[in-house]
Structures are given as C-alpha cells and as structure tokens.
Amino acid sequence: MSCLNRPDKWWKYLIPTYGRWGGAGWSGGKWVNDPKETGWGIKPKDEMDKLFKEHDYYYQHCKNFTNIADINLLIGLKELKIDGFYKNAYRMCAIVAFIMKIMFTSLLKK
C-alpha cells in the first residue's frame, strides 16, 4: 500500500528499516499497520535485530511499560558490539532517536 494512500502513516516510510524488526511499523520483515498482523515466529537476523524484536513484543503485549521497553532497547543498543558501517550507523541513529523519544515523552507527561 502506498504511503500516499495512508496519510496518517506517511512518516514511517521516511525511517530506514533494519533486518526483520528494526524500523517504525516494520515487524517480521514487512510493514504492519495492525500489531495483530505481526508474525512472532519470524527469527531476527542478528543480535541487533533481536533487540528490535524484543522491543516490538513489549510494545504490543505490555502497553503500560513502553518506556521501559524503550530504555531496554537503548541499553542493549549501547552495549552491542557489531562490525560494519551500515549496522553501526543504524545503531547510532537508533540510539539518538530513542534518547530523543524518551526525553520528549517525559516532557509531554509533565
């Protein structure tokens, strides 16, 4: 489905994906509009992808703890040792994005 047909979701197409689980609305290697469409049996391609899958799982099943899921992902990404320019670039961008998300979420709650 084209992002032009879903103006409420246009932003997710601007965020790059990683593996099968990294990226806004990207779960199990496909764009997912409804969390019930997620195929939890799909394996992550590596350790970083595993962190994104765990984050997606907690977002879907533990809605009251999404901030904890964000913090756990941030810690996992920070501690992850990986090779490769693209992987490290994606990891660093995700770290910055989640720091900003946590900060703005905290500010909005005040």
BATIGU-301109 format. One line per field, with one value per atom (N, C-alpha, C): residue number from 1; atom name; x, y, z. Coordinates in Angstrom, 1 decimal. Example, Ala and Ser with C-alpha at 12.3 -4.5 7.8 and 13.67 -1.06 7.14 Angstrom:
! BATIGU-301109
n = c(1 / 1 / 1 / 2 / 2 / 2)
atom = c(N / CA / C / N / CA / C)
x = c(13.2 / 12.3 / 13.2 / 12.8 / 13.7 / 12.9)
y = c(-5.7 / -4.5 / -3.3 / -2.2 / -1.1 / 0.0)
z = c(7.8 / 7.8 / 7.8 / 7.1 / 7.1 / 7.9)
This chain:
! BATIGU-301109
n = c(1 / 1 / 1 / 2 / 2 / 2 / 3 / 3 / 3 / 4 / 4 / 4 / 5 / 5 / 5 / 6 / 6 / 6 / 7 / 7 / 7 / 8 / 8 / 8 / 9 / 9 / 9 / 10 / 10 / 10 / 11 / 11 / 11 / 12 / 12 / 12 / 13 / 13 / 13 / 14 / 14 / 14 / 15 / 15 / 15 / 16 / 16 / 16 / 17 / 17 / 17 / 18 / 18 / 18 / 19 / 19 / 19 / 20 / 20 / 20 / 21 / 21 / 21 / 22 / 22 / 22 / 23 / 23 / 23 / 24 / 24 / 24 / 25 / 25 / 25 / 26 / 26 / 26 / 27 / 27 / 27 / 28 / 28 / 28 / 29 / 29 / 29 / 30 / 30 / 30 / 31 / 31 / 31 / 32 / 32 / 32 / 33 / 33 / 33 / 34 / 34 / 34 / 35 / 35 / 35 / 36 / 36 / 36 / 37 / 37 / 37 / 38 / 38 / 38 / 39 / 39 / 39 / 40 / 40 / 40 / 41 / 41 / 41 / 42 / 42 / 42 / 43 / 43 / 43 / 44 / 44 / 44 / 45 / 45 / 45 / 46 / 46 / 46 / 47 / 47 / 47 / 48 / 48 / 48 / 49 / 49 / 49 / 50 / 50 / 50 / 51 / 51 / 51 / 52 / 52 / 52 / 53 / 53 / 53 / 54 / 54 / 54 / 55 / 55 / 55 / 56 / 56 / 56 / 57 / 57 / 57 / 58 / 58 / 58 / 59 / 59 / 59 / 60 / 60 / 60 / 61 / 61 / 61 / 62 / 62 / 62 / 63 / 63 / 63 / 64 / 64 / 64 / 65 / 65 / 65 / 66 / 66 / 66 / 67 / 67 / 67 / 68 / 68 / 68 / 69 / 69 / 69 / 70 / 70 / 70 / 71 / 71 / 71 / 72 / 72 / 72 / 73 / 73 / 73 / 74 / 74 / 74 / 75 / 75 / 75 / 76 / 76 / 76 / 77 / 77 / 77 / 78 / 78 / 78 / 79 / 79 / 79 / 80 / 80 / 80 / 81 / 81 / 81 / 82 / 82 / 82 / 83 / 83 / 83 / 84 / 84 / 84 / 85 / 85 / 85 / 86 / 86 / 86 / 87 / 87 / 87 / 88 / 88 / 88 / 89 / 89 / 89 / 90 / 90 / 90 / 91 / 91 / 91 / 92 / 92 / 92 / 93 / 93 / 93 / 94 / 94 / 94 / 95 / 95 / 95 / 96 / 96 / 96 / 97 / 97 / 97 / 98 / 98 / 98 / 99 / 99 / 99 / 100 / 100 / 100 / 101 / 101 / 101 / 102 / 102 / 102 / 103 / 103 / 103 / 104 / 104 / 104 / 105 / 105 / 105 / 106 / 106 / 106 / 107 / 107 / 107 / 108 / 108 / 108 / 109 / 109 / 109 / 110 / 110 / 110)
atom = c(N / CA / C / N / CA / C / N / CA / C / N / CA / C / N / CA / C / N / CA / C / N / CA / C / N / CA / C / N / CA / C / N / CA / C / N / CA / C / N / CA / C / N / CA / C / N / CA / C / N / CA / C / N / CA / C / N / CA / C / N / CA / C / N / CA / C / N / CA / C / N / CA / C / N / CA / C / N / CA / C / N / CA / C / N / CA / C / N / CA / C / N / CA / C / N / CA / C / N / CA / C / N / CA / C / N / CA / C / N / CA / C / N / CA / C / N / CA / C / N / CA / C / N / CA / C / N / CA / C / N / CA / C / N / CA / C / N / CA / C / N / CA / C / N / CA / C / N / CA / C / N / CA / C / N / CA / C / N / CA / C / N / CA / C / N / CA / C / N / CA / C / N / CA / C / N / CA / C / N / CA / C / N / CA / C / N / CA / C / N / CA / C / N / CA / C / N / CA / C / N / CA / C / N / CA / C / N / CA / C / N / CA / C / N / CA / C / N / CA / C / N / CA / C / N / CA / C / N / CA / C / N / CA / C / N / CA / C / N / CA / C / N / CA / C / N / CA / C / N / CA / C / N / CA / C / N / CA / C / N / CA / C / N / CA / C / N / CA / C / N / CA / C / N / CA / C / N / CA / C / N / CA / C / N / CA / C / N / CA / C / N / CA / C / N / CA / C / N / CA / C / N / CA / C / N / CA / C / N / CA / C / N / CA / C / N / CA / C / N / CA / C / N / CA / C / N / CA / C / N / CA / C / N / CA / C / N / CA / C / N / CA / C / N / CA / C / N / CA / C / N / CA / C / N / CA / C / N / CA / C / N / CA / C / N / CA / C / N / CA / C / N / CA / C / N / CA / C / N / CA / C / N / CA / C)
x = c(0.8 / 0.0 / 0.9 / 0.6 / 1.4 / 1.2 / 2.3 / 2.2 / 1.3 / 1.1 / 0.1 / -1.3 / -1.6 / -2.9 / -3.2 / -2.1 / -2.2 / -1.6 / -2.2 / -1.5 / -1.2 / -2.0 / -1.7 / -0.4 / 0.1 / 1.3 / 2.5 / 2.4 / 3.5 / 4.9 / 5.0 / 6.3 / 7.1 / 6.4 / 7.2 / 8.0 / 7.6 / 8.4 / 9.6 / 9.8 / 11.0 / 12.1 / 11.7 / 12.6 / 13.2 / 14.5 / 15.0 / 14.7 / 14.7 / 14.4 / 15.8 / 15.8 / 16.9 / 16.5 / 17.0 / 16.7 / 15.2 / 14.7 / 13.2 / 12.4 / 13.1 / 12.4 / 12.7 / 13.7 / 14.1 / 13.4 / 12.7 / 12.1 / 10.6 / 10.1 / 8.8 / 7.8 / 6.9 / 5.9 / 6.5 / 7.7 / 8.4 / 8.6 / 7.8 / 7.8 / 7.7 / 8.7 / 8.7 / 9.0 / 9.7 / 10.1 / 9.1 / 8.1 / 7.0 / 6.4 / 5.8 / 5.1 / 3.8 / 3.6 / 2.5 / 1.7 / 0.4 / -0.5 / -1.2 / -1.5 / -2.2 / -1.2 / -0.9 / 0.0 / -0.4 / -1.7 / -2.1 / -1.6 / -1.1 / -0.5 / 0.9 / 1.5 / 2.9 / 3.1 / 4.1 / 4.5 / 5.6 / 5.2 / 6.2 / 7.2 / 6.8 / 7.7 / 8.9 / 8.9 / 10.0 / 11.2 / 12.3 / 13.5 / 14.3 / 14.9 / 15.7 / 17.0 / 17.5 / 18.7 / 20.0 / 20.1 / 21.3 / 20.9 / 21.9 / 21.7 / 21.0 / 21.3 / 20.6 / 19.2 / 18.9 / 17.5 / 16.7 / 17.4 / 16.8 / 16.3 / 17.1 / 16.7 / 15.5 / 15.4 / 14.3 / 13.0 / 13.2 / 12.0 / 11.5 / 12.4 / 12.0 / 11.3 / 11.7 / 11.1 / 9.7 / 9.5 / 8.2 / 7.3 / 7.8 / 7.0 / 6.4 / 7.3 / 6.9 / 5.9 / 6.1 / 5.2 / 3.8 / 3.7 / 2.4 / 1.8 / 2.6 / 2.0 / 2.0 / 2.8 / 3.0 / 2.8 / 1.6 / 1.4 / 1.7 / 1.6 / 1.9 / 3.4 / 4.2 / 5.7 / 6.5 / 5.9 / 6.6 / 7.8 / 7.8 / 9.1 / 10.2 / 9.8 / 10.8 / 11.4 / 10.5 / 10.9 / 11.9 / 11.6 / 12.5 / 13.8 / 13.8 / 15.1 / 15.9 / 15.2 / 15.9 / 16.5 / 15.8 / 16.4 / 17.6 / 17.5 / 18.6 / 19.8 / 19.7 / 20.8 / 21.4 / 20.5 / 21.0 / 21.8 / 21.3 / 22.0 / 23.3 / 23.4 / 24.6 / 25.7 / 25.2 / 26.2 / 26.6 / 25.9 / 26.1 / 27.4 / 28.2 / 29.4 / 29.2 / 29.2 / 29.0 / 29.9 / 30.2 / 31.0 / 30.2 / 30.7 / 30.1 / 29.6 / 29.8 / 29.4 / 27.9 / 27.2 / 25.7 / 25.1 / 25.5 / 25.0 / 25.3 / 26.5 / 26.8 / 26.2 / 26.0 / 25.3 / 23.8 / 23.2 / 21.8 / 21.7 / 22.6 / 22.6 / 22.8 / 23.7 / 23.9 / 22.7 / 22.1 / 20.9 / 19.7 / 19.6 / 18.5 / 18.7 / 20.0 / 20.3 / 19.9 / 20.2 / 19.9 / 18.3 / 17.7 / 16.2 / 15.5 / 16.0 / 15.3 / 15.7 / 16.8 / 17.1 / 16.1 / 16.0 / 15.0 / 13.6 / 13.2 / 11.9 / 11.6 / 12.5 / 12.4 / 12.3 / 13.2 / 13.2 / 11.8 / 11.4 / 10.1 / 8.9 / 8.9 / 7.8 / 7.8 / 8.9 / 9.0 / 8.5 / 8.9 / 8.4 / 6.9 / 6.4 / 4.9 / 4.1 / 4.6 / 3.9 / 3.9 / 4.7 / 4.8 / 3.7)
y = c(-1.2 / 0.0 / 1.2 / 2.2 / 3.4 / 4.3 / 4.9 / 5.9 / 7.0 / 7.3 / 8.4 / 8.0 / 6.7 / 6.2 / 6.2 / 6.3 / 6.3 / 7.5 / 8.7 / 9.9 / 9.9 / 9.1 / 9.0 / 8.2 / 7.5 / 6.7 / 7.1 / 8.2 / 8.6 / 8.6 / 9.0 / 9.2 / 7.9 / 6.8 / 5.5 / 5.1 / 5.6 / 5.3 / 6.2 / 7.2 / 8.0 / 7.4 / 6.5 / 5.9 / 4.6 / 4.5 / 3.2 / 2.0 / 0.9 / -0.4 / -1.1 / -2.0 / -2.9 / -4.3 / -5.2 / -6.6 / -6.9 / -7.7 / -8.0 / -7.3 / -6.5 / -5.9 / -4.5 / -3.9 / -2.5 / -1.5 / -0.6 / 0.5 / 0.7 / 1.9 / 2.2 / 1.5 / 0.6 / -0.1 / -1.3 / -1.6 / -2.7 / -3.9 / -4.9 / -6.1 / -7.4 / -8.2 / -9.5 / -9.4 / -8.4 / -8.2 / -7.6 / -7.0 / -6.3 / -5.1 / -4.2 / -3.1 / -3.7 / -3.3 / -3.8 / -2.6 / -2.5 / -1.4 / -1.9 / -3.2 / -3.7 / -4.7 / -4.4 / -5.3 / -6.8 / -7.1 / -8.5 / -9.2 / -8.4 / -9.0 / -9.5 / -9.2 / -9.5 / -11.0 / -11.5 / -12.9 / -13.1 / -13.5 / -13.6 / -14.8 / -15.7 / -16.9 / -16.5 / -15.3 / -14.9 / -14.6 / -15.2 / -15.1 / -13.8 / -13.1 / -12.0 / -12.4 / -11.5 / -11.9 / -11.8 / -11.0 / -10.9 / -10.4 / -10.1 / -9.6 / -8.3 / -7.4 / -6.1 / -6.2 / -7.0 / -7.3 / -8.0 / -8.8 / -9.4 / -8.4 / -7.4 / -6.3 / -5.6 / -5.3 / -4.7 / -5.5 / -6.9 / -7.8 / -7.8 / -7.8 / -7.8 / -6.5 / -5.4 / -4.1 / -4.1 / -4.6 / -4.7 / -5.6 / -6.7 / -7.6 / -6.9 / -6.2 / -5.5 / -4.3 / -3.7 / -2.6 / -3.2 / -4.4 / -5.0 / -5.6 / -6.3 / -7.0 / -6.4 / -5.3 / -4.7 / -3.2 / -2.7 / -1.3 / -0.3 / -0.8 / 0.1 / 0.3 / -0.5 / -0.4 / -0.1 / 0.8 / 1.1 / 1.9 / 2.8 / 3.5 / 2.6 / 1.5 / 0.5 / -0.2 / -0.5 / -1.2 / -0.3 / 1.0 / 2.0 / 2.0 / 2.1 / 2.1 / 0.9 / -0.3 / -1.6 / -1.7 / -1.2 / -1.2 / -0.3 / 0.9 / 1.8 / 1.3 / 0.6 / 0.0 / -1.1 / -2.0 / -3.1 / -2.6 / -1.5 / -1.0 / -0.4 / 0.3 / 0.9 / -0.1 / -1.2 / -2.3 / -3.2 / -3.2 / -4.1 / -3.8 / -4.8 / -4.7 / -5.3 / -4.5 / -5.0 / -4.4 / -5.1 / -4.7 / -4.2 / -3.4 / -3.0 / -1.5 / -0.8 / 0.6 / 0.8 / 0.1 / 0.3 / -0.1 / -1.2 / -1.7 / -0.6 / -0.2 / 0.8 / 2.1 / 2.6 / 3.8 / 3.7 / 2.6 / 2.4 / 2.3 / 1.6 / 1.5 / 2.9 / 3.7 / 5.0 / 5.9 / 5.9 / 6.7 / 6.2 / 4.9 / 4.4 / 4.9 / 4.9 / 5.4 / 6.8 / 7.7 / 9.1 / 9.2 / 8.5 / 8.6 / 8.2 / 7.1 / 6.7 / 7.6 / 8.2 / 9.2 / 10.3 / 10.8 / 11.9 / 11.5 / 10.3 / 9.8 / 9.8 / 9.2 / 9.1 / 10.5 / 11.4 / 12.8 / 13.5 / 13.4 / 14.1 / 13.5 / 12.2 / 11.5 / 12.0 / 12.1 / 12.6 / 14.0 / 14.8 / 16.2 / 16.4 / 15.6 / 15.6 / 15.2 / 14.3 / 13.8 / 14.8 / 15.9 / 16.9 / 17.9)
z = c(0.0 / 0.0 / 0.0 / -0.8 / -1.0 / 0.3 / 0.6 / 1.8 / 1.4 / 0.2 / -0.2 / 0.1 / 0.1 / 0.4 / 1.9 / 2.7 / 4.2 / 4.8 / 4.7 / 5.1 / 6.6 / 7.4 / 8.8 / 9.2 / 8.2 / 8.4 / 7.5 / 6.9 / 5.9 / 6.5 / 7.8 / 8.4 / 8.5 / 8.6 / 8.8 / 7.6 / 6.4 / 5.2 / 5.1 / 6.0 / 6.0 / 6.9 / 7.7 / 8.7 / 8.0 / 7.9 / 7.3 / 8.2 / 7.5 / 8.3 / 8.5 / 9.4 / 9.6 / 9.9 / 9.2 / 9.4 / 9.2 / 10.1 / 10.1 / 11.1 / 12.0 / 13.1 / 13.4 / 12.8 / 13.1 / 12.2 / 12.7 / 12.0 / 12.4 / 12.3 / 12.7 / 11.8 / 12.4 / 11.6 / 10.9 / 11.1 / 10.4 / 11.3 / 11.2 / 12.1 / 11.3 / 11.6 / 10.9 / 9.4 / 9.0 / 7.6 / 6.7 / 7.3 / 6.5 / 7.2 / 6.4 / 7.0 / 7.7 / 9.0 / 9.7 / 10.2 / 9.8 / 10.3 / 11.5 / 11.7 / 12.8 / 13.5 / 14.8 / 15.5 / 15.5 / 15.3 / 15.3 / 14.0 / 13.0 / 11.8 / 12.0 / 13.1 / 13.4 / 13.5 / 12.7 / 12.8 / 13.8 / 15.0 / 16.1 / 15.9 / 15.0 / 14.8 / 13.9 / 13.3 / 12.4 / 13.2 / 12.8 / 13.6 / 13.2 / 14.2 / 13.8 / 13.1 / 12.3 / 11.5 / 12.3 / 13.4 / 14.2 / 15.6 / 16.4 / 17.7 / 17.8 / 16.9 / 16.9 / 16.5 / 15.5 / 15.1 / 16.3 / 17.0 / 18.2 / 19.2 / 19.4 / 20.3 / 19.8 / 18.5 / 17.9 / 18.1 / 17.9 / 18.0 / 19.5 / 20.4 / 21.8 / 22.1 / 21.6 / 21.8 / 21.2 / 20.0 / 19.4 / 20.2 / 20.7 / 21.5 / 22.8 / 23.5 / 24.7 / 24.4 / 23.2 / 22.8 / 22.6 / 22.0 / 21.7 / 23.0 / 23.8 / 24.9 / 26.3 / 26.4 / 27.7 / 27.6 / 27.2 / 26.8 / 27.9 / 29.2 / 30.3 / 30.5 / 29.8 / 30.1 / 28.8 / 28.0 / 26.7 / 27.0 / 28.0 / 28.3 / 28.8 / 29.5 / 29.9 / 28.7 / 27.7 / 26.5 / 25.7 / 25.7 / 25.0 / 25.7 / 27.0 / 27.8 / 27.6 / 27.7 / 27.5 / 26.1 / 25.1 / 23.7 / 23.7 / 24.3 / 24.3 / 24.9 / 26.1 / 26.8 / 25.9 / 25.4 / 24.5 / 23.3 / 22.7 / 21.5 / 21.9 / 23.1 / 23.5 / 23.8 / 24.4 / 24.8 / 23.6 / 22.5 / 21.4 / 20.7 / 20.5 / 19.7 / 18.4 / 17.3 / 16.0 / 15.0 / 13.9 / 12.8 / 11.6 / 10.8 / 9.6 / 9.7 / 8.7 / 8.7 / 8.8 / 7.9 / 7.9 / 9.3 / 9.8 / 11.1 / 12.2 / 12.3 / 13.3 / 13.1 / 11.8 / 11.5 / 12.0 / 11.6 / 12.0 / 13.6 / 14.2 / 15.7 / 16.3 / 15.8 / 16.4 / 16.2 / 15.0 / 14.7 / 15.6 / 15.8 / 16.7 / 18.1 / 18.6 / 19.9 / 20.1 / 19.1 / 19.2 / 19.1 / 18.3 / 18.1 / 19.4 / 20.1 / 21.3 / 22.5 / 22.5 / 23.6 / 23.4 / 22.2 / 21.9 / 22.3 / 21.9 / 22.2 / 23.7 / 24.4 / 25.9 / 26.5 / 26.0 / 26.6 / 26.3 / 25.0 / 24.7 / 25.3 / 25.5 / 26.2 / 27.6 / 28.2 / 29.6 / 29.8 / 28.8 / 28.9 / 28.7 / 27.8 / 27.5 / 28.7 / 29.5 / 30.7 / 31.8 / 31.8 / 32.9 / 32.7)
